[in-house]
Amino acid sequence: MTPWERKLWYDFLRDYPVRFQRQKPVGNYIVDFYCFKAKLVIELDGSQHYNKDDAIKDKIRTEKLKDFNLVVIRIPNNEVDENFEGVCEYIDNYVRSVVDF
């Protein structure tokens, strides 16, 4: 896991009331984080994801994951660094909007 993935996992998702898995195979991909109950994939993106070629690959990947009826949330690594609480609130708000717990 990257440092940003470790932070999100150990400081938030690992003990979240709804189960998340990390580095989960979905189809031909391995997603950063997966929540079955929320049908949610969370991908953390470093700067390499913002060049043209990788952005196109990410778009294709997201569309393929949507074919599994999943919602994909992409979060830039710098948001984990600069706005960790906001990232956690964003994830929590989404999960609470689709899962009763």
Backbone as a printed PyTorch tensor [residue, N CA C, xyz], in Angstrom:
tensor([[[  0.8460,  -1.1860,   0.0000],
         [  0.0000,   0.0000,   0.0000],
         [  0.8850,   1.2410,   0.0000]],

        [[  0.3640,   2.2790,  -0.6100],
         [  1.0690,   3.5600,  -0.6070],
         [  0.9000,   4.2120,   0.7660]],

        [[  1.6890,   5.2400,   1.0810],
         [  1.5080,   5.9400,   2.3630],
         [  0.0920,   6.4910,   2.5350]],

        [[ -0.5160,   6.9660,   1.4650],
         [ -1.8650,   7.5340,   1.5410],
         [ -2.9030,   6.4400,   1.7870]],

        [[ -2.6990,   5.3040,   1.1440],
         [ -3.5900,   4.1710,   1.3750],
         [ -3.4700,   3.6820,   2.8140]],

        [[ -2.2410,   3.6040,   3.3270],
         [ -2.0470,   3.1890,   4.7230],
         [ -2.7460,   4.1390,   5.6830]],

        [[ -2.6180,   5.4470,   5.4320],
         [ -3.2580,   6.4250,   6.3100],
         [ -4.7720,   6.2500,   6.3010]],

        [[ -5.3680,   6.1760,   5.1210],
         [ -6.8170,   6.0310,   5.0430],
         [ -7.2650,   4.7170,   5.6900]],

        [[ -6.5130,   3.6570,   5.4750],
         [ -6.8760,   2.3600,   6.0400],
         [ -6.7510,   2.3610,   7.5660]],

        [[ -5.5700,   2.6830,   8.0620],
         [ -5.3200,   2.5560,   9.4990],
         [ -5.9910,   3.6440,  10.3320]],

        [[ -6.2040,   4.8050,   9.7620],
         [ -6.7790,   5.9020,  10.5380],
         [ -8.2790,   6.0770,  10.3240]],

        [[ -8.8810,   5.2790,   9.4150],
         [-10.3150,   5.4440,   9.1870],
         [-11.0250,   4.1400,   8.7840]],

        [[-10.6840,   3.5660,   7.6520],
         [-11.4800,   2.4740,   7.0920],
         [-11.3790,   1.1600,   7.8600]],

        [[-10.2460,   0.8750,   8.4530],
         [-10.0510,  -0.4130,   9.1260],
         [-11.1020,  -0.6490,  10.2150]],

        [[-11.4320,   0.3950,  10.9600],
         [-12.3850,   0.2750,  12.0630],
         [-13.7430,   0.8890,  11.7450]],

        [[-13.9930,   1.1640,  10.4760],
         [-15.2710,   1.7460,  10.0770],
         [-16.3840,   0.7410,  10.3590]],

        [[-17.5760,   1.2030,  10.7690],
         [-18.6570,   0.2770,  11.1340],
         [-19.1480,  -0.6320,   9.9980]],

        [[-18.9560,  -0.2270,   8.7690],
         [-19.2940,  -1.0680,   7.6240],
         [-17.9760,  -1.5840,   7.0600]],

        [[-17.9150,  -2.8750,   6.7700],
         [-16.6470,  -3.5140,   6.3860],
         [-16.1310,  -3.0350,   5.0290]],

        [[-14.8630,  -2.6500,   5.0330],
         [-14.1150,  -2.3640,   3.8160],
         [-13.0230,  -3.4010,   3.6730]],

        [[-12.6610,  -3.6880,   2.4260],
         [-11.5140,  -4.5370,   2.1320],
         [-10.4930,  -3.7020,   1.3750]],

        [[ -9.2410,  -4.0380,   1.5210],
         [ -8.2000,  -3.3240,   0.7920],
         [ -7.5800,  -4.2520,  -0.2500]],

        [[ -7.1110,  -3.6350,  -1.3190],
         [ -6.4700,  -4.3680,  -2.4110],
         [ -7.3390,  -5.5520,  -2.8490]],

        [[ -8.5930,  -5.2580,  -3.1610],
         [ -9.5870,  -6.2760,  -3.4910],
         [ -9.6620,  -6.4820,  -5.0020]],

        [[ -9.5290,  -7.7250,  -5.4710],
         [ -9.7420,  -7.9930,  -6.8930],
         [-11.2150,  -7.8210,  -7.2640]],

        [[-11.4590,  -7.0510,  -8.3060],
         [-12.8020,  -6.8720,  -8.8690],
         [-12.6330,  -6.9740, -10.3750]],

        [[-13.1810,  -8.0330, -10.9500],
         [-12.9630,  -8.2560, -12.3760],
         [-11.4770,  -8.3970, -12.6570]],

        [[-10.9980,  -7.6590, -13.6410],
         [ -9.5780,  -7.7010, -14.0030],
         [ -8.7360,  -6.6730, -13.2450]],

        [[ -9.3090,  -6.0330, -12.2530],
         [ -8.6330,  -4.9520, -11.5380],
         [ -8.4480,  -5.3010, -10.0710]],

        [[ -7.4980,  -4.6440,  -9.4530],
         [ -7.3520,  -4.6770,  -7.9990],
         [ -7.6060,  -3.2610,  -7.5380]],

        [[ -8.6850,  -3.0910,  -6.7800],
         [ -9.0680,  -1.7570,  -6.3310],
         [ -8.4270,  -1.4660,  -4.9800]],

        [[ -8.2250,  -0.1860,  -4.7090],
         [ -7.5890,   0.1910,  -3.4450],
         [ -8.4420,  -0.2280,  -2.2570]],

        [[ -9.7390,   0.1580,  -2.2720],
         [-10.6490,  -0.1760,  -1.1790],
         [-12.0160,  -0.5220,  -1.7520]],

        [[-12.6610,  -1.4960,  -1.1180],
         [-13.9470,  -1.9920,  -1.6080],
         [-14.8900,  -2.2170,  -0.4360]],

        [[-16.1310,  -1.7610,  -0.5880],
         [-17.1720,  -1.9930,   0.4110],
         [-18.3450,  -2.6710,  -0.2780]],

        [[-18.5670,  -3.9370,   0.0420],
         [-19.6330,  -4.7110,  -0.5810],
         [-21.0030,  -4.1080,  -0.2760]],

        [[-21.2620,  -3.7940,   0.9910],
         [-22.5940,  -3.2900,   1.3830],
         [-22.9500,  -1.9930,   0.6650]],

        [[-21.9790,  -1.1200,   0.4750],
         [-22.2350,   0.1640,  -0.1810],
         [-22.0220,   0.0950,  -1.6920]],

        [[-21.5500,  -1.0520,  -2.1750],
         [-21.2000,  -1.2020,  -3.5960],
         [-20.2900,  -0.0540,  -4.0280]],

        [[-19.2400,   0.1280,  -3.2190],
         [-18.3570,   1.2810,  -3.3600],
         [-16.9110,   0.8570,  -3.5370]],

        [[-16.2490,   1.5170,  -4.4710],
         [-14.8060,   1.3960,  -4.6630],
         [-14.2100,   2.7660,  -4.3870]],

        [[-13.1320,   2.7860,  -3.6150],
         [-12.3900,   4.0240,  -3.3820],
         [-11.0100,   3.8380,  -3.9840]],

        [[-10.6470,   4.7480,  -4.8660],
         [ -9.3260,   4.7440,  -5.4870],
         [ -8.5930,   6.0150,  -5.0770]],

        [[ -7.3880,   5.8580,  -4.5800],
         [ -6.5480,   7.0130,  -4.2630],
         [ -5.5920,   7.2300,  -5.4200]],

        [[ -5.5410,   8.4620,  -5.8890],
         [ -4.7860,   8.7740,  -7.1000],
         [ -3.6160,   9.6980,  -6.8100]],

        [[ -2.4290,   9.2540,  -7.2110],
         [ -1.2480,  10.0990,  -7.1690],
         [ -1.1720,  10.9580,  -8.4190]],

        [[ -0.1520,  11.7810,  -8.4870],
         [ -0.0320,  12.7410,  -9.5860],
         [  0.0560,  12.0820, -10.9590]],

        [[  0.5600,  10.8460, -11.0190],
         [  0.6730,  10.1680, -12.3120],
         [ -0.6940,   9.9430, -12.9460]],

        [[ -1.7540,   9.9520, -12.1640],
         [ -3.0960,   9.7210, -12.6960],
         [ -3.6430,  10.9190, -13.4660]],

        [[ -2.9140,  12.0140, -13.4420],
         [ -3.4320,  13.2260, -14.0720],
         [ -2.7630,  13.5530, -15.4030]],

        [[ -1.8710,  12.6780, -15.8770],
         [ -1.3950,  12.8780, -17.2410],
         [ -2.4260,  12.2630, -18.1840]],

        [[ -2.3870,  12.6720, -19.4230],
         [ -3.4480,  12.3230, -20.3830],
         [ -3.6490,  10.8150, -20.5190]],

        [[ -2.5760,  10.0570, -20.7030],
         [ -2.7010,   8.6160, -20.9250],
         [ -3.2920,   7.9050, -19.7090]],

        [[ -2.7940,   8.2380, -18.5260],
         [ -3.2990,   7.5740, -17.3230],
         [ -4.7220,   8.0110, -17.0030]],

        [[ -5.0590,   9.2480, -17.2980],
         [ -6.4340,   9.7140, -17.0820],
         [ -7.4040,   8.9280, -17.9630]],

        [[ -7.0020,   8.6350, -19.1860],
         [ -7.8360,   7.8320, -20.0870],
         [ -7.9790,   6.4070, -19.5390]],

        [[ -6.8760,   5.8160, -19.0740],
         [ -6.9280,   4.4690, -18.4970],
         [ -7.8350,   4.4430, -17.2670]],

        [[ -7.7350,   5.4780, -16.4340],
         [ -8.5770,   5.5510, -15.2350],
         [-10.0480,   5.6540, -15.6010]],

        [[-10.3480,   6.4090, -16.6370],
         [-11.7420,   6.5460, -17.0730],
         [-12.2830,   5.1970, -17.5420]],

        [[-11.4940,   4.4740, -18.3130],
         [-11.8940,   3.1460, -18.7820],
         [-12.0830,   2.2050, -17.5930]],

        [[-11.1470,   2.2340, -16.6610],
         [-11.2160,   1.3960, -15.4550],
         [-12.4940,   1.7000, -14.6710]],

        [[-12.7810,   2.9820, -14.4920],
         [-13.9830,   3.3850, -13.7580],
         [-15.2290,   2.8710, -14.4590]],

        [[-15.2860,   2.9910, -15.7580],
         [-16.4490,   2.5100, -16.5130],
         [-16.6040,   0.9920, -16.3800]],

        [[-15.5040,   0.2630, -16.4230],
         [-15.5620,  -1.2000, -16.2680],
         [-16.0580,  -1.5670, -14.8680]],

        [[-15.6220,  -0.8320, -13.8550],
         [-16.0820,  -1.1030, -12.4870],
         [-17.5610,  -0.7650, -12.3310]],

        [[-18.0150,   0.2580, -13.0390],
         [-19.4460,   0.5950, -13.0120],
         [-20.2850,  -0.5240, -13.6170]],

        [[-19.7000,  -1.2940, -14.5370],
         [-20.4070,  -2.4390, -15.1130],
         [-20.7580,  -3.4830, -14.0490]],

        [[-20.0580,  -3.4550, -12.9070],
         [-20.3540,  -4.3360, -11.7800],
         [-21.3520,  -3.6770, -10.8150]],

        [[-21.9790,  -2.5940, -11.2630],
         [-22.9150,  -1.8110, -10.4360],
         [-22.2300,  -1.2290,  -9.1920]],

        [[-21.0070,  -0.7960,  -9.3740],
         [-20.2490,  -0.1730,  -8.2960],
         [-20.1460,   1.3210,  -8.5340]],

        [[-20.0820,   2.0640,  -7.4520],
         [-19.7730,   3.4890,  -7.5060],
         [-18.2870,   3.6220,  -7.2190]],

        [[-17.6050,   4.4280,  -8.0060],
         [-16.1660,   4.6350,  -7.8330],
         [-15.9280,   6.0630,  -7.3800]],

        [[-15.2820,   6.1960,  -6.2370],
         [-14.8620,   7.5000,  -5.7340],
         [-13.3550,   7.5820,  -5.9090]],

        [[-12.9080,   8.6040,  -6.6230],
         [-11.4700,   8.8230,  -6.8320],
         [-11.0490,  10.0080,  -5.9670]],

        [[-10.0340,   9.8060,  -5.1560],
         [ -9.5590,  10.8370,  -4.2340],
         [ -8.0750,  11.0710,  -4.4910]],

        [[ -7.7070,  12.3060,  -4.7690],
         [ -6.2800,  12.6030,  -4.9610],
         [ -5.5010,  12.4290,  -3.6550]],

        [[ -4.2920,  11.9200,  -3.7580],
         [ -3.4420,  11.7470,  -2.5800],
         [ -3.2780,  13.0390,  -1.7910]],

        [[ -3.1640,  14.1680,  -2.4890],
         [ -2.9480,  15.4200,  -1.7620],
         [ -4.1400,  15.7800,  -0.8850]],

        [[ -5.3490,  15.2960,  -1.2290],
         [ -6.5090,  15.5240,  -0.3640],
         [ -6.3710,  14.7430,   0.9360]],

        [[ -5.7950,  13.5520,   0.8610],
         [ -5.5490,  12.7650,   2.0750],
         [ -4.5630,  13.5150,   2.9630]],

        [[ -3.5590,  14.1420,   2.3570],
         [ -2.5650,  14.9180,   3.1170],
         [ -3.1570,  16.2070,   3.6900]],

        [[ -3.8950,  16.9210,   2.8810],
         [ -4.2900,  18.2870,   3.2330],
         [ -5.6850,  18.4020,   3.8370]],

        [[ -6.5290,  17.3940,   3.6290],
         [ -7.9200,  17.4900,   4.0770],
         [ -8.4320,  16.1190,   4.5030]],

        [[ -7.6780,  15.4480,   5.3600],
         [ -8.0180,  14.0760,   5.7420],
         [ -9.4060,  13.9970,   6.3700]],

        [[ -9.7220,  14.9110,   7.2500],
         [-11.0400,  14.8940,   7.8910],
         [-12.1580,  15.0390,   6.8520]],

        [[-11.9510,  15.9130,   5.8770],
         [-12.9410,  16.0920,   4.8160],
         [-13.0960,  14.8420,   3.9590]],

        [[-11.9930,  14.1610,   3.6810],
         [-12.0350,  12.9140,   2.9150],
         [-12.8620,  11.8800,   3.6790]],

        [[-12.5970,  11.7580,   4.9710],
         [-13.3320,  10.7870,   5.7930],
         [-14.8140,  11.1340,   5.8520]],

        [[-15.1340,  12.4010,   5.9970],
         [-16.5420,  12.8300,   6.0280],
         [-17.2310,  12.5300,   4.7010]],

        [[-16.5350,  12.7740,   3.5990],
         [-17.0870,  12.5120,   2.2740],
         [-17.4310,  11.0310,   2.1140]],

        [[-16.4990,  10.1620,   2.4940],
         [-16.7300,   8.7130,   2.4100],
         [-17.8770,   8.3160,   3.3360]],

        [[-17.8390,   8.7940,   4.5560],
         [-18.8670,   8.4700,   5.5380],
         [-20.2510,   8.9200,   5.0540]],

        [[-20.3400,  10.1340,   4.5390],
         [-21.6260,  10.6340,   4.0370],
         [-22.1570,   9.7660,   2.9080]],

        [[-21.2750,   9.3610,   2.0050],
         [-21.7320,   8.5110,   0.9100],
         [-22.2330,   7.1680,   1.4510]],

        [[-21.4370,   6.5220,   2.2910],
         [-21.8290,   5.1990,   2.8000],
         [-23.1410,   5.2860,   3.5580]],

        [[-23.2870,   6.3070,   4.3960],
         [-24.5230,   6.4590,   5.1700],
         [-25.7350,   6.7280,   4.2700]],

        [[-25.4990,   7.2710,   3.0850],
         [-26.6100,   7.5390,   2.1700],
         [-27.1310,   6.2820,   1.4930]],

        [[-26.3450,   5.1920,   1.5200],
         [-26.7620,   3.9760,   0.8240],
         [-26.8650,   2.7420,   1.7250]],

        [[-26.3510,   2.8320,   2.9500],
         [-26.3510,   1.6900,   3.8740],
         [-26.9510,   2.1280,   5.1970]],

        [[-27.8580,   1.3040,   5.7350],
         [-28.3890,   1.5570,   7.0760],
         [-27.4960,   0.8690,   8.1000]],

        [[-27.0040,   1.6620,   9.0520],
         [-26.2340,   1.0720,  10.1660],
         [-26.2880,   1.9710,  11.3610]]])
